[in-house]
Amino acid sequence: MGVKFFGQYLLEKKLIGREQLLDALEYQLSRNLKFGDYAVKKGYLTEEQVRSIQHEQKSLDLQFGELAVRLEFLTEGQVREILTLQKNDYIYLGEAIAEKGFLSKGAIDAELEAFRVEQEQYQVGRVTMPPETREPTVVEVIVDLSVKLLGRVAHMVVKAGTPEVVEGLLELPGEGVGISFNGGFNGLALFAFSEENARKMAAKVIGDDGASKEPPEVILDALQEFVNIVGGNVVAKLGQMGKTVDISPPEVFGVSYEAAGRQLIVFPLHTTEGAITLAVVS
Amino acid sequence: MSEGSSSKRKILLVDDSTTVARQLQKIIENLGEYEIVGHAKNGAEGVKLYKTVKPDIVIMDIVMPLMDGLQATRMILQFDERAKVVMISSLGGVGDKVVEALKIGARNVIPKPFDPEKIKTLLSEL
């Protein structure tokens, strides 16, 4: 259940063992060279230039090739050439497992198809977004998985309403519970519930109707756990799409949120248990 | 948490979330073959409890305050190399931390949201 990667699927089906998976992952990593490795191999960059680009990347949110062009270490043509090489040489986990001889190519293909079918329920559906949305792909994944997981974890029927971009201060219907993303996407998914709504939601997450009468800290813990599951599944989904993103532990915000120069889009989620506010900050 | 019944396999839960503990407790108690003998809310407490309750299985979260699940798993395995530790992750088996957990000796990963059938199968294999 949940978004997972192909290796975890094969492990669960006992088609490969833990050691074999780790071995194949290591092999895949050794075969899929980084952009800088190719540039050095082609003689376009020195090791020192690679280190200097990597150093600059710590303070600038830019791709390696983009930065190399800015620093005039590479031409745009060289960047395109390396990207093509990198794409052509790239091997997927399934190929790594087949090349290591752990499963046949035919078995991998059949399992990939079964994996695709299993993961279909987590395919991103169409989410209406304002045209000015930054990082629309990521925002779509966040909204779509939030809706699906409210269904799976909290057994709610949910419909996403019309989103709007909010400037300045956003007033929330109750305390906001959010999860921050960093790496390939820097942003926040913030959920807010009215008190009654929060209690119903917590009881569903815990799986005990009586839990709706629990003290506020128990309710908040359940909401944080839900947000954590959404965050993890978003990271896994983005990973399947080739985007590496990390999450921080869930945080509790107050009853308002100041966008402070960042884009804040509010997606009203209409549920069988009342309205939930989902705000995506990027 | 139930007491006694030596025929049941003993499980130690290490997770800072009371919600996760309640979810797992419900699933595990319904299986009938296991009993939760302790619940630690961080890795350090988990290591300490492992040494006193000597469980058959440890279910460990990865991200926790004070000491995370990776460090706690390392310490438990140093103390008892045959310890059976399974990790809990919402990352669906993706990510450096999950791979690192398997590398240091965790037996498997339980993805979130929990699927009682999968937990049953996974525990029966340990």
Interface residues (C-beta under 8 A of the other chain):
Chain A: M1 G2 V3 K4 F5 G7 Q8 L11 E12 R18 L21 L22 L25 L149 R152 V153 A202 V205 I206 G207 D208 A211 V218 D221 A222 Q224 E225 N228 I229 G231 G232 N233 V235 A236 G239 D246 P249
Chain B: S17 T18 T19 V20 R22 Q23 K26 V63 S89 S90 L91 G92 G93 V94 G95 V99 L102 K103 R107 N108 V109 P111 K112 P113 F114 D115 K118
